[in-house]
């Protein structure tokens, strides 16, 4: 059996844009990675910066709690 496959390139209007991850999420991921690598000061710094950018990022808050560090919320 022979199959004929016709490929039509997508027009620029039908392309889907994938946004780059938010910087706060990237900082939080860096903090999680540093936490797993036992680099606690770098992890705390990354989590704090993440919370400055997005105070609703719960994972960053949990990371600071796991380190036993004070979060930004105590300064309000």
Buried (B, 14 or more C-beta within 10 A) or exposed (E): EEEEEEEEEEEEEEEEEEEEEEEBBBBBBBBBEBBEEEBBEBBBBBBBBBBEBBBEBEEBBBBBEBBEBEBBEEEE
